[in-house]
Amino acid sequence: MTAAASTVRALSAWWRARILTRERQRYASADRAAAWAALPLLAGLPPEQAARLADLALLFLRDKRLEPVQGLVLTDRMRLIIALQAALPILELGLDWYRGWYAVILYPSEFVSGQEYLDADGLVWVDDQVKSGEAWERGPVILSWADVATGLDLDGYNVVVHEMAHKLDLRDGAANGRPPLHSHMAAQTWAREMSAAYADLGRRVERGEDTPLDPYGAESPGEFFAVVSEAFFETPDLLDDCYPSVYDQLRAFYRQDPRRRLAPGDGGPPGR
């Protein structure tokens, strides 16, 4: 490492430490502990990972504006609940994976975004669907707080993780179910395993079966990636049992293994 690079790294570390000191002072330790306790999907994180996640959540809150609308009042505990969940998918990837967007808009409940889009024939349409969450390609993440609060149980439904997975998927400009893969990952293997599981889920939905995953994942490859990401972090045993190859691909991408840590016993907030 050159002297210049070493200096830059030292300055970056100093600046990051200064930011974290300010953010820890802003958010009371009681609020941080309460937010952590509300999230069973964080159980079992080793102390070192738990500390890094807590810091990453604070950096997320500094980097992204949380903007309540329609009279919603956001408490510090609510902000931390959102940030901890948003930070979990990038715990081993880094905040740069959320680069290029700067706001999370919070509605009290389900919403209609009214986003306009251009179809293949050049016609402008307005999206009037009622939604619990949305991730714009070049814009904010939009969430329903009611759905965030509903998704705190380990049941495979987590609107925060779902929309953050869309943001990761969109890093290459297309919500096609394949985020930018790490150099050691084979694109052909990812495509083969994800496509096979996506097709299987679609067949089950068409037959009217009770599916192991949210049937919404059969809507498109992009929705499938978001749904299996929810399952990866919330119900990893279920995902590994029904689609073990998908679990292996997500474990390689997220560089985490929730099935190993989400065992009986309770994780706790980092001691800071």
SULMO-V920279 format. One record per helix or strand of 2 or more residues. SS is the DSSP state (A for helix, B for strand). FROM is the first residue (numbers start at 1). LEN is the number of residues. If there is no record, write none. Layout:
ss->SS from->FROM len->LEN
ss->SS from->FROM len->LEN
This chain:
ss->A from->3 len->24
ss->A from->29 len->9
ss->A from->40 len->3
ss->A from->47 len->17
ss->B from->65 len->4
ss->A from->76 len->13
ss->A from->95 len->4
ss->B from->103 len->5
ss->B from->111 len->2
ss->B from->116 len->3
ss->B from->124 len->3
ss->B from->130 len->2
ss->B from->133 len->3
ss->B from->141 len->4
ss->A from->145 len->6
ss->A from->159 len->14
ss->A from->187 len->20
ss->A from->215 len->4
ss->A from->221 len->14
ss->A from->236 len->7
ss->A from->244 len->11
ss->A from->258 len->4
